[in-house]
Amino acid sequence: MARSNNNPLTKGASGTIADLLTFRTRRSGRVVMSAKRGESSVPPTAEQLAIQRRFKRGVIYAKAVLKDPTLKAYYTALAGPDQSAYNMALKDFMRPPIIESIGTDDYHGAVGDPILILAYDDFKVDSVRVVIRNAAGGVIEQGNAVLQVNGLDWAYTATTENLVLTGTIITIIAVDTPGNEVTKESIL
């Protein structure tokens, strides 16, 4: 990408020129020039409409963040150059957490057996919930996992004996700050 610093022709420029070029000034004062975008002549797909609806919900969340001093300070601290708390909140909303793995090797159905979960987010995973069900779907136990020192792993310690491991379903629900929920299951 080419850069032109202290260009007298673009200094302070903003808006659109002759339906060809659009100038925008970023928060840092840097002027960005790009080709003018027009509306698409192709109707949006169902997937594109779903993304637009999600984006609209993200905008509502980001506006609400600006009204909450604690959340605004949190996202402002994470913002870089040309970014704002609003940008960071919208980004956080648009990217749900990821549950990478469910470690059940040490879970044998006894009280005190651990289940390790690797869950992370671009910003922060607020909670990880564990639900253990029998093969018929009946809940054996459920509770919150505890974040470990490394900031990635979550540990859950079994509190109820599970006599029949075959077919046991372990469901993990990870939730981030905007409330995005992701679920992953492991069947023993």
Sequence and secondary structure as in RCSB ss.txt:
>XXXX:A:sequence
MARSNNNPLTKGASGTIADLLTFRTRRSGRVVMSAKRGESSVPPTAEQLAIQRRFKRGVIYAKAVLKDPTLKAYY
TALAGPDQSAYNMALKDFMRPPIIESIGTDDYHGAVGDPILILAYDDFKVDSVRVVIRNAAGGVIEQGNAVLQVN
GLDWAYTATTENLVLTGTIITIIAVDTPGNEVTKESIL
>XXXX:A:secstr
    SS TTTTT  EEETTTEEEEE TTS EEEEE     SS   HHHHHHHHHHHHHHHHHHHHHH HHHHHHH
HHH  TT  HHHHHHHHHHS  EEEEEE TT  SSTT EEEEEEE SS EEEEEEEEE TTS EEEEEE EE TT
SSEEEEE  S  S  TT EEEEEEEETT  EEEEEEE 
